[in-house]
Amino acid sequence: MAMINPTRMNLINLKKRTVIARKGHSILKRKREVLVIEFLKLLKESKESRSALNEIIKNSYRTVAIASSYVGNFELEEVAMQVEQGSGISIRVKNIMGVRIPEINKLVQTQASAQMLLGSSLAADDINESFSKALDSIVDVAQREQSLRRIAVEIDRTKRRVNALDYKVIPNMLSQTRYIRMRLEEIDRDTFSALKHVKKKIAKNSSGDAE
């Protein structure tokens, strides 16, 4: 415990700081509980999304294999060469209990690119549809897993702050408060004894002067 000057002002300040620390401790515990609930919810959804993604990807490659057996690899390669690069994704950020969570969305494919594929063949259309679903699922999984990572980091950070308040900050404040009270009581006793001694001395001197 760091040495602190045992004054009444320091005692008052310590009491105020202890009240604030306890309020902060309560808020942080509540924040941790909310984050854990959100984490468990996202974890369940993420597992389901990941499982669905694996199944969608399997179906997508199965569609490629079926299309290849009907129209041949050459036509599929020709269609693939004509497909424009994907239009990408957009990322926004939302705030959950102070945690910046990404919102990832796939940008809409241009109409010209979609029509080009639709005009090629039914096989190519099936491939386009299946891999479009796969991309949607990948974006969904990426968003959930990034959110999980960020929430996990914040849970750990909040837990360390709660533990610091629980086992270090608040106990130190209470210990310092007890120390100041004890020292002030000692000072009061010493002051009282000194005043009593002075009073007796004054009374003795007064009685001597009277004689």
Secondary structure by P-SEA (a helix, b strand, c coil): cccccccaaaaaaaaaaaaaaaaaaaaaaaaaaaaaaaaaaaaaaaaaaaaaaaaaaaaaaaaaaaaaaaccaaaaaaaaaaccccccbbbbbbbccccbbbbbbbccccaaaaaaaaaccaaaaaaaaaaaaaaaaaaaaaaaaaaaaaaaaaaaaaaaaaaaaaccaaaaaaaaaaaaaaaaaaaaaaaaaaaaaaaaaaaaaaaaaac
